[in-house]
Amino acid sequence: MRGPLGAVIGKYPSSDGGVAEKGDGIIKHNRKCRDVVFLVIFIAFWVAMIVNSSFGFNQGNPLRLTYGLDYKGNVCGDRHADPDLRELELRYWVNPNQVYESGSKDNQAKLSNARTICLMDCPIPSEDSLNWVCDYPEGEVRLSVDDWIDRNYDYFADLTPDLRNTSLQLQGPCYPVIFPSVNVYWSCQLIARASNVSLRHWKEMGGVNIVEDIAVDKSIHGLINSRSLVLKRYVADVGKSWGVLIVCGGILPVFLSVIWLLMIRHLVAAMPWITVVLFNGLIVSVTMFYYLKAGWIGNDPISPIIGEHDPYYHVSAREISHLHAAAVIMTAVMIISVLSSIAIVRRILMATSVLKVAAKVIGEVQALIIFPIIPYAILAIFYMFWFSAALHLFSSGRVVQNDCNTNCCAYDLKSKRVSCDRCCGYSIQYTSHIAAAIFFHLFGGFWATQFFVASSATVIAGSVATYYWARGGTSPEISFLPVLSSMKRLLRYSIGSVALGSLIVSFIESIRFILEALRRKLKVTNSAPESWFGRMVYNSSQCLLRCVGWTIKSVNRNAYILIAITGKGFFKSSEIATDLIISNILRIGKVNVIGDVILFLGKLCVSLASALFAFLMLDTHKYNIGHNKISSPIFPVLVCWFLGYVVATLFFAVVEMSIDTIILSFCQDSEEHQGTAQYAPPLLLETLNNQTEMQRLTQ
């Protein structure tokens, strides 16, 4: 049986019969540090995050996410390679027969062992002679890399007869350009349409037979569209669009959130209507942009081909298929969202009433409007570190030479002989501990986000509770800076409780994410339950886990309020908050739910606006050509949407936590005074106790 909160939040008799002294002030009496063990765990977690990120910074190279490896194991475009490849970003397969063998069903050869080189542009056959692409100049070839580039990578005419003969055997150091190629995501996609002129010159010179087959095209196309490379390109897109993330994921949401709070303060009656209309307009606009980039409307779809190319040549890519799927999903979400927003129109007046109470609080405690800038600044610094470390972790691994049994003999300019023992290609070797490091980093980012959001919510709750228990700000006991006082109490007594609550949410969401990933994997491998009972249990468990996650989030939010008010530990505060809500569910349920729906739509408005402006910025020339070209707008837009939602959550918590804190305080106030709240502001009493309002609530 819980006791009254009088000794903690007002001047009522305490449990020992004494009375809280006036000098103790509001919400300050009898506190001590709570959940210290979880604070220690959180600090240890941060140390582990720093160690884990340092591993990524030491082992990773973000260039690997975009560019391929050459025959020396260098990453194309790497200025620290030997030779300097800062301008040579395109991977080109020099030996067409090796490419054919890797695509042939009757051959065990792999494309990863085919000889590749880094170039500035994709070679095309000559119209009247035979072009060559030669290895990097070294050894007996006395050319600088700049001269080699100026000569279009061709020094065949300077070779000795012996080296010309090995070149005609497709063993280097020079290789003929027989097939045209086009730049597809920084790899030269060979087109299985050999140049008759080049092929004739090759045969006249005595070159070995070169196979002309569609397998030449399909082999490279299959590699470029492999799931691993597509994922790498998506991650690389986030790194390339850092300017978009700063503007659309950082600056814009802050501006829109502050505008929304100011409008709540001065246009509270119209804000629910404005929010619903803006939400419908924004979700339709974002959906239309998905249609545009998917090529279903307009003439501006994404293209996997970089630079100028034959307009009649088209290349398919997984990124386009993913945009098609995203457009379909967004269409379904748009329809459901619009219909749902129409369905709640009748309840808008109820939301207006509860928002007026929050507007009153914001007007009295004006520091609440600017307070979210503090957690926002901390989160912004954290995200810059986190995204940088994530790019390095995803690109970590060791470059190792493959162990192959294929015929890959090639002339080595340094050793001056044809080498057949160290001619295999290179690949990036990933280990299980890298996967664990990535998962830990993702979990750490989610936990840190939950922690900062929860800390902000707790500070706001403490400030609003101070306002409530000081009779709407009329008591002389109220602190001049309630926000600062609430921050001090959080940092001194309750930071461990916030760490515990955010850990529980992060753990539940991570489990749900893992189970969802397993479900999709089982679905792909046709290993999902086939019986009706198995499917029912399987789907029920998924639904149950979602309900548990939602419940945990709801309980956490109310627990943070009681932590700010009472200073008790997380579990005790959760118990008190749950008991209060259950005892008053019929009285406050509809008010709370409708208010939360409007606030949720407001957060979506900010995040959708961030996504819409991200689409507009990514559609500019900078991100559609050259090395800054992104493979697809999906990941940058999703990241901007996520960042916009997080920023909106920080700022909208001012209204959200104001409503929840006042309602919980009202419930406790009523319970301690035989059903009549003594400390409730007049506007709140009017909202909850007016007969006309109560009739609307119970409809």
C-alpha positions in Angstrom: 0.0 0.0 0.0 1.6 3.2 -1.1 1.6 6.2 1.2 0.6 9.8 0.3 3.0 11.9 -1.6 2.5 14.9 0.7 5.9 14.6 2.3 7.5 14.7 -1.1 5.4 17.1 -3.2 3.7 19.4 -0.8 3.2 20.4 2.8 1.3 17.5 4.1 2.0 15.3 7.2 4.8 12.8 6.4 4.7 9.2 7.3 6.3 9.8 10.6 3.8 12.4 11.7 6.0 15.4 11.0 5.5 18.2 8.6 7.8 19.1 5.7 9.4 22.4 6.5 8.8 25.4 4.3 12.4 25.7 3.5 12.5 22.3 1.9 10.6 23.7 -1.0 8.7 21.8 -3.6 9.6 18.2 -4.6 12.8 18.2 -2.7 12.2 16.4 0.6 13.8 13.0 1.6 15.6 11.9 -1.6 18.5 9.6 -2.1 20.3 8.1 -5.1 18.4 5.3 -6.8 19.3 2.4 -9.1 23.0 3.2 -8.8 24.0 -0.3 -10.1 22.4 0.6 -13.5 24.2 3.9 -13.6 27.5 2.0 -13.2 26.4 -0.4 -16.0 25.6 2.6 -18.2 29.0 4.1 -17.6 30.6 0.8 -18.4 28.6 0.6 -21.5 29.9 4.0 -22.6 33.5 2.9 -22.0 32.7 -0.2 -24.1 31.2 2.0 -26.9 34.4 4.1 -27.1 36.5 0.9 -27.2 34.2 -0.6 -29.8 34.3 2.5 -32.0 38.0 2.8 -31.7 38.2 -0.6 -33.3 36.1 0.6 -36.2 38.2 3.7 -36.7 41.4 1.6 -36.7 40.2 -1.2 -39.0 37.6 0.5 -41.2 37.9 2.4 -44.4 34.6 3.9 -45.7 35.9 3.9 -49.2 35.3 0.1 -49.2 31.6 0.7 -49.0 31.6 2.3 -52.4 34.6 1.2 -54.4 36.1 -2.2 -55.3 39.6 -3.7 -54.9 42.2 -4.0 -57.6 44.7 -6.8 -58.4 47.0 -5.5 -55.7 44.3 -5.4 -53.0 44.1 -1.6 -53.0 40.8 0.1 -52.6 40.0 2.2 -55.7 40.1 5.9 -54.9 42.4 5.4 -51.9 45.1 8.1 -51.9 47.2 6.0 -49.5 47.5 3.1 -51.9 50.5 2.2 -53.9 50.2 3.8 -56.5 48.1 6.8 -55.5 44.6 6.0 -56.6 42.8 9.2 -55.5 41.5 9.9 -59.0 41.1 6.3 -60.0 37.8 5.3 -58.6 36.3 2.8 -61.1 36.9 -0.9 -61.0 37.5 -2.5 -64.4 37.9 -6.2 -65.2 40.7 -6.4 -67.7 40.5 -10.1 -68.8 37.2 -10.8 -70.5 37.7 -14.5 -70.5 38.1 -14.6 -66.7 34.8 -12.7 -66.5 33.1 -15.3 -68.9 34.5 -18.2 -66.9 33.1 -16.8 -63.6 29.6 -16.6 -65.2 29.7 -20.0 -66.8 27.7 -22.7 -65.1 30.2 -25.4 -65.9 33.1 -23.5 -64.4 34.1 -23.1 -60.7 35.9 -19.8 -61.3 34.8 -16.8 -59.2 34.6 -13.2 -60.4 36.4 -12.1 -57.2 39.5 -13.8 -58.6 39.3 -12.1 -62.0 42.0 -9.4 -62.5 40.8 -5.9 -61.8 42.3 -2.5 -62.0 41.3 1.0 -61.0 40.7 3.6 -63.7 39.3 7.1 -64.0 36.6 6.1 -66.6 35.3 3.0 -68.2 37.2 2.1 -71.5 35.4 1.7 -74.7 36.7 0.0 -77.9 38.2 2.1 -80.7 36.4 2.6 -83.9 39.4 2.0 -86.1 42.1 0.2 -84.1 42.6 -1.7 -80.8 42.7 0.0 -77.5 44.6 -1.5 -74.5 44.4 -1.2 -70.7 47.8 -2.0 -69.1 48.8 -2.6 -65.5 50.0 0.2 -63.3 53.4 1.3 -64.5 56.3 -0.1 -62.4 59.4 -2.2 -62.7 60.8 -2.0 -66.3 57.9 0.3 -67.5 59.4 3.8 -66.9 56.2 5.8 -66.8 54.6 7.9 -64.1 51.0 7.2 -63.1 50.0 10.6 -64.6 51.6 9.8 -67.9 49.9 6.4 -67.8 46.6 8.1 -67.3 47.3 10.6 -70.1 48.0 7.8 -72.5 44.6 6.2 -71.7 46.3 3.5 -69.6 48.1 2.2 -72.8 51.8 1.5 -73.1 51.5 -1.6 -75.3 53.6 0.0 -78.1 56.5 0.3 -75.6 56.6 -3.3 -74.6 59.2 -5.8 -75.6 58.2 -8.6 -78.0 58.1 -11.1 -75.1 55.7 -8.8 -73.1 53.6 -8.3 -76.2 53.3 -12.0 -76.6 52.2 -12.5 -73.0 49.7 -9.8 -73.5 48.3 -11.6 -76.6 47.9 -14.6 -74.3 45.7 -12.5 -71.9 48.5 -12.7 -69.3 49.4 -9.0 -69.2 50.7 -6.6 -68.6 48.4 -5.2 -71.2 44.9 -6.4 -72.0 42.7 -5.6 -75.1 39.5 -3.5 -74.9 37.1 -5.7 -76.8 33.8 -5.1 -75.0 32.3 -1.7 -74.3 31.6 -0.9 -70.7 29.6 1.6 -68.7 30.0 2.9 -65.1 27.4 1.2 -62.9 28.0 2.1 -59.3 31.7 2.7 -59.7 32.3 -0.7 -61.5 32.7 -1.0 -65.2 29.8 -3.2 -66.4 30.9 -5.0 -69.5 28.3 -5.1 -72.3 28.3 -8.5 -74.1 28.5 -6.9 -77.5 32.0 -7.1 -78.8 33.4 -4.5 -81.1 33.9 -6.2 -84.5 36.8 -3.8 -85.4 38.7 -4.5 -82.1 38.0 -8.2 -82.3 39.3 -8.3 -85.9 42.5 -6.5 -84.9 43.0 -8.8 -82.0 42.8 -11.9 -84.1 45.1 -10.4 -86.8 47.7 -9.9 -84.1 47.5 -13.5 -83.1 45.6 -13.1 -79.8 43.9 -16.1 -78.1 40.2 -16.7 -78.5 38.0 -14.4 -76.6 34.5 -15.7 -75.8 31.6 -13.5 -76.7 28.7 -14.5 -74.5 25.9 -13.0 -72.4 27.7 -14.5 -69.3 30.2 -11.7 -69.6 27.4 -9.2 -68.9 25.5 -11.3 -66.3 28.5 -12.2 -64.2 29.4 -8.5 -63.4 25.7 -7.6 -63.1 25.1 -10.3 -60.5 28.1 -9.1 -58.4 27.0 -5.5 -58.5 23.5 -6.4 -57.4 24.5 -8.8 -54.7 22.9 -8.2 -51.3 26.2 -7.4 -49.6 27.2 -4.7 -52.1 23.7 -3.2 -52.1 23.8 -2.9 -48.3 27.3 -1.3 -48.5 26.1 1.2 -51.0 23.1 2.1 -48.8 25.4 2.7 -45.8 27.8 4.7 -48.0 24.8 6.8 -49.1 24.4 8.0 -45.5 28.0 9.1 -45.4 27.9 10.9 -48.7 24.7 12.8 -47.8 26.0 14.1 -44.4 25.1 17.7 -45.5 21.5 16.6 -46.0 21.5 14.9 -42.6 22.7 18.0 -40.9 20.1 20.3 -42.6 17.1 17.9 -42.8 17.8 15.7 -39.8 19.2 18.4 -37.5 18.4 22.0 -38.2 15.0 21.8 -39.9 13.3 19.6 -37.2 14.5 22.0 -34.5 13.0 25.0 -36.4 9.7 23.2 -37.1 9.4 21.9 -33.5 9.9 25.3 -32.0 7.4 26.8 -34.4 4.9 24.1 -33.4 5.4 24.8 -29.6 5.0 28.5 -30.2 1.8 27.8 -32.2 0.5 25.6 -29.3 1.2 28.5 -27.0 -0.7 31.1 -29.1 -3.0 29.1 -31.5 -4.0 26.2 -29.3 -7.5 25.9 -30.5 -6.5 25.6 -34.1 -3.4 23.4 -33.7 -5.2 20.0 -33.8 -6.9 20.9 -37.1 -3.7 22.3 -38.5 -1.7 19.2 -37.4 -4.2 16.8 -39.1 -4.3 18.7 -42.4 -0.5 19.1 -42.5 0.0 15.4 -41.8 -2.2 14.3 -44.6 -0.6 16.7 -47.1 3.0 15.7 -46.1 2.4 12.0 -46.2 0.8 12.3 -49.7 3.8 14.4 -50.8 6.4 12.0 -49.5 4.6 9.1 -51.2 4.6 11.0 -54.5 8.3 11.5 -54.2 8.7 7.7 -53.9 6.7 7.3 -57.1 8.9 9.8 -58.8 12.2 8.2 -57.9 10.7 4.7 -58.7 9.9 5.9 -62.2 6.2 5.3 -62.0 5.4 9.0 -62.6 7.4 11.7 -64.2 10.8 11.3 -66.0 13.2 11.4 -63.1 13.8 7.9 -61.8 17.1 6.9 -60.2 19.6 5.3 -62.5 22.4 2.9 -61.5 24.5 4.3 -64.4 26.9 7.1 -63.5 27.9 9.7 -66.1 27.2 9.8 -69.8 26.0 6.7 -71.5 24.0 5.3 -74.4 20.4 6.3 -73.7 19.2 3.0 -75.2 21.2 1.0 -72.7 19.4 0.2 -69.5 20.7 -1.6 -66.4 18.4 -3.1 -63.7 19.3 -2.7 -60.0 18.1 -3.9 -56.7 17.8 -0.3 -55.6 15.1 0.3 -58.1 13.2 -2.7 -56.9 13.5 -1.5 -53.4 12.1 1.9 -54.4 9.1 0.1 -56.0 8.5 -1.8 -52.8 8.8 1.4 -50.7 6.3 3.2 -52.9 3.8 0.4 -52.5 4.3 0.3 -48.7 4.0 4.1 -48.5 0.8 4.0 -50.5 -0.7 1.5 -48.0 0.5 3.6 -45.1 -0.9 6.8 -46.7 -4.3 5.3 -47.2 -4.5 4.0 -43.6 -3.2 7.2 -42.2 -5.6 9.5 -44.1 -8.6 7.3 -43.1 -7.5 7.2 -39.5 -7.0 10.9 -39.3 -10.5 11.4 -40.7 -11.8 9.0 -38.1 -10.5 11.1 -35.2 -11.9 14.4 -36.4 -14.9 14.1 -34.0 -12.5 13.9 -31.1 -10.5 17.0 -32.0 -12.3 19.2 -29.5 -11.3 16.8 -26.7 -7.6 17.2 -27.8 -8.1 21.0 -27.9 -9.2 21.0 -24.3 -6.2 19.0 -23.0 -3.7 21.0 -25.1 -5.0 24.2 -23.5 -3.7 22.9 -20.2 -0.3 22.3 -21.7 -0.3 25.7 -23.3 -1.0 27.2 -19.9 2.0 25.4 -18.4 4.3 26.5 -21.3 3.1 30.1 -20.7 4.0 29.9 -17.0 7.2 28.0 -17.3 8.6 29.5 -20.5 12.0 27.9 -20.0 10.4 24.7 -21.1 10.4 25.9 -24.7 14.1 26.3 -24.9 15.2 23.5 -22.6 15.1 20.7 -25.3 18.0 22.6 -26.9 20.3 21.1 -24.2 19.5 17.4 -24.9 19.3 18.1 -28.6 22.9 19.5 -28.6 24.2 16.5 -26.6 22.4 14.1 -29.0 23.7 16.0 -32.1 27.3 15.5 -30.9 26.6 11.9 -30.0 25.1 11.2 -33.5 28.1 12.7 -35.3 30.4 10.4 -33.4 28.0 7.4 -33.8 27.5 7.7 -37.5 31.2 8.2 -38.2 32.0 5.1 -36.1 29.2 3.2 -37.8 30.6 3.9 -41.3 34.0 2.6 -40.1 32.6 -0.5 -38.4 30.6 -1.4 -41.5 33.7 -1.1 -43.6 36.1 -2.9 -41.3 37.7 -6.2 -42.0 41.0 -7.4 -43.4 41.9 -7.3 -47.1 43.2 -10.8 -47.8 44.2 -12.6 -51.0 41.8 -15.4 -52.1 42.8 -19.0 -52.3 41.9 -20.0 -55.8 42.5 -23.0 -58.1 41.7 -21.3 -61.3 44.1 -20.3 -64.1 44.9 -16.7 -63.3 48.5 -16.5 -64.5 49.5 -12.9 -65.0 52.8 -11.1 -65.7 54.4 -9.4 -62.7 56.3 -6.3 -63.7 58.3 -6.2 -60.5 59.5 -9.9 -60.6 59.7 -9.8 -64.5 58.0 -13.1 -65.0 54.6 -14.7 -65.4 53.3 -15.6 -61.9 50.7 -18.3 -61.4 51.0 -18.8 -57.6 50.0 -15.3 -56.3 47.6 -14.2 -59.0 44.3 -14.7 -57.1 42.1 -11.8 -56.4 41.5 -10.0 -53.1 38.5 -9.7 -50.9 37.6 -8.2 -47.5 37.4 -10.9 -44.8 34.8 -10.4 -42.2 34.8 -12.2 -38.8 32.1 -12.9 -36.3 33.4 -10.4 -33.9 32.9 -7.6 -36.5 29.2 -8.6 -36.7 29.0 -8.5 -32.9 30.7 -5.1 -32.8 28.2 -3.7 -35.4 25.2 -5.1 -33.4 26.6 -3.7 -30.2 27.1 -0.3 -31.8 23.5 -0.4 -33.1 22.1 -1.3 -29.7 24.3 1.3 -28.1 23.0 4.0 -30.4 19.4 3.0 -29.6 20.0 2.9 -25.8 21.7 6.2 -25.8 18.8 7.8 -27.8 16.3 6.4 -25.3 18.4 7.6 -22.4 18.7 11.2 -23.6 15.0 11.3 -24.5 14.1 9.8 -21.1 16.3 12.3 -19.3 14.7 15.2 -21.1 11.2 13.9 -20.3 12.1 13.5 -16.6 13.4 17.0 -16.4 10.2 18.3 -18.0 8.1 16.2 -15.7 9.8 17.6 -12.6 9.3 21.2 -13.9 5.7 20.7 -14.6 5.1 18.9 -11.3 6.6 21.9 -9.6 4.1 24.1 -11.4 1.1 21.9 -10.5 1.9 21.5 -6.8 2.5 25.2 -6.5 -1.1 25.8 -7.5 -0.5 26.8 -11.0 2.5 28.9 -10.3 0.8 31.1 -7.6 2.8 29.7 -4.7 5.9 31.7 -3.5 7.6 28.4 -3.0 8.0 27.6 -6.6 11.6 27.9 -7.8 12.5 30.8 -10.1 14.1 28.3 -12.4 12.1 25.1 -12.0 13.8 23.5 -15.1 17.3 24.0 -13.6 16.1 22.6 -10.3 14.6 19.6 -12.0 17.9 19.0 -13.9 19.8 19.1 -10.6 17.5 16.5 -9.0 17.8 14.2 -12.0 21.6 14.4 -12.1 22.0 14.0 -8.4 19.5 11.3 -7.5 17.7 9.7 -10.5 20.1 9.3 -13.4 20.4 5.6 -12.6 16.6 5.1 -12.8 16.5 6.7 -16.2 19.4 4.4 -17.4 17.4 1.4 -16.2 14.1 2.5 -17.9 15.9 3.2 -21.2 17.7 -0.1 -21.0 14.5 -2.0 -20.6 12.9 -0.3 -23.7 16.1 -0.9 -25.7 16.3 -4.5 -24.7 12.6 -5.2 -25.6 12.9 -3.5 -29.0 16.1 -5.3 -29.8 14.5 -8.7 -29.1 11.6 -7.7 -31.3 13.9 -6.7 -34.0 15.9 -9.9 -33.9 12.7 -12.0 -33.9 11.4 -10.1 -36.9 14.6 -10.6 -38.8 14.4 -14.4 -38.0 10.8 -14.4 -39.2 11.7 -12.9 -42.5 14.7 -15.3 -42.9 12.4 -18.3 -42.2 9.9 -16.9 -44.7 12.6 -16.6 -47.4 13.8 -20.2 -46.7 10.2 -21.5 -46.5 10.8 -22.7 -43.0 7.9 -20.9 -41.4 5.2 -23.0 -39.6 2.8 -24.6 -42.1 0.0 -25.8 -39.8 -2.8 -23.3 -38.9 -2.0 -23.8 -35.2 1.7 -23.1 -35.8 0.9 -19.9 -37.8 -1.5 -18.8 -35.1 1.0 -19.3 -32.3 3.7 -17.6 -34.4 1.6 -14.5 -35.3 0.2 -14.3 -31.8 3.7 -14.2 -30.3 4.6 -11.4 -32.7 1.5 -9.4 -31.7 2.2 -10.1 -28.0 5.7 -8.8 -28.3 4.5 -5.6 -30.0 1.9 -5.1 -27.2 4.6 -5.7 -24.5 6.9 -3.2 -26.2 4.1 -0.6 -26.4 3.1 -1.2 -22.8 6.7 -0.9 -21.6 7.1 2.4 -23.3 3.8 3.7 -21.8 4.7 2.5 -18.3 8.2 4.0 -18.7 6.9 7.4 -19.6 4.7 7.5 -16.5 7.4 6.0 -14.4 9.7 8.9 -15.3 7.0 11.3 -14.1 6.8 9.6 -10.7 10.6 9.5 -10.6 10.7 13.3 -11.0 7.9 13.8 -8.4 8.8 11.3 -5.7 12.5 10.5 -6.3 11.8 6.8 -5.9 13.5 4.1 -8.0 12.3 3.0 -11.4 10.3 -0.1 -10.4 8.6 1.6 -7.5 7.7 4.6 -9.6 6.3 2.3 -12.3 4.1 0.6 -9.7 2.7 3.9 -8.4 2.1 5.2 -11.9 0.4 2.0 -13.0 -1.8 2.0 -9.9 -2.8 5.7 -10.5 -3.7 5.1 -14.1 -5.7 2.0 -13.5 -7.6 3.7 -10.7 -8.5 6.7 -12.9 -8.7 5.1 -16.3 -12.3 6.0 -17.0 -11.7 9.6 -16.0 -8.5 10.3 -17.9 -8.3 7.5 -20.6 -9.9 9.3 -23.5 -8.3 12.6 -22.8 -4.8 11.0 -22.6 -5.3 8.8 -25.7 -6.6 11.6 -28.0 -4.0 14.0 -26.8 -1.3 11.5 -27.5 -2.6 10.8 -31.0 -2.5 14.5 -31.9 1.0 14.8 -30.5 2.1 11.7 -32.4 0.7 13.2 -35.6 2.7 16.4 -34.8 5.9 14.4 -34.5 5.1 12.7 -37.8 4.5 16.1 -39.4 8.0 17.2 -38.4 9.7 13.9 -39.5 7.8 13.8 -42.8 8.8 17.4 -43.5 12.4 16.4 -42.9 12.0 13.4 -45.3 10.4 15.7 -47.9 13.1 18.2 -47.8 15.7 15.4 -47.8 14.1 14.2 -51.1 14.4 17.7 -52.5 18.1 18.1 -51.5 19.0 14.7 -52.8 17.4 15.5 -56.1 20.0 18.3 -56.8 22.9 18.0 -59.2 25.4 17.4 -56.4 24.0 14.0 -55.4 23.2 12.7 -58.9 26.7 12.8 -60.6 30.3 12.0 -59.8 31.6 10.5 -56.6 28.9 12.1 -54.5 26.2 10.3 -56.4 24.0 8.3 -54.1 22.7 4.9 -55.2 19.2 5.5 -53.8 17.5 8.1 -51.6 16.0 5.4 -49.4 18.5 5.3 -46.6 19.3 9.0 -46.4 15.6 9.8 -46.3 14.9 7.2 -43.7 17.7 8.5 -41.5 16.4 12.1 -41.9 12.9 10.8 -41.0 14.3 9.1 -37.9 16.4 12.1 -36.8 13.5 14.4 -37.4 11.3 12.1 -35.2 13.9 12.0 -32.4 14.3 15.8 -32.4 10.5 16.3 -32.5 10.2 13.8 -29.6 12.6 15.9 -27.5 10.7 19.1 -28.2 7.1 17.7 -28.2 7.9 16.1 -24.8 7.3 19.6 -23.4 3.6 19.2 -24.3 3.4 15.5 -23.9 5.0 15.3 -20.5 3.1 18.4 -19.4 -0.2 16.7 -20.1 0.8 13.4 -18.5 2.4 15.0 -15.5 -0.5 17.2 -14.8 -3.0 14.3 -15.2 -1.0 12.0 -12.9 -0.6 14.8 -10.4 -4.3 15.5 -10.6 -5.1 11.8 -10.0 -2.8 11.7 -6.9 -4.2 15.0 -5.7 -7.8 13.8 -6.0 -6.9 10.5 -4.3 -5.3 12.2 -1.3 -8.2 14.6 -0.8 -11.2 12.4 -1.1 -11.8 12.9 -4.8 -11.4 16.7 -4.8 -8.1 18.0 -6.2 -6.8 20.8 -4.0 -3.8 21.9 -6.2 -5.2 21.5 -9.7 -5.1 24.7 -11.9 -8.5 26.1 -12.7 -8.2 25.3 -16.4 -7.5 21.6 -15.6 -10.6 21.4 -13.4 -12.7 23.0 -16.1 -11.4 20.5 -18.6 -11.9 17.4 -16.5 -14.8 18.2 -14.2 -17.1 20.3 -16.4 -20.3 18.4 -17.0 -20.4 19.1 -20.7 -16.8 18.1 -21.1 -17.4 14.9 -19.2 -20.3 14.0 -21.4 -18.0 14.3 -24.4 -15.4 12.1 -22.7 -17.9 9.3 -22.1 -19.4 9.3 -25.6 
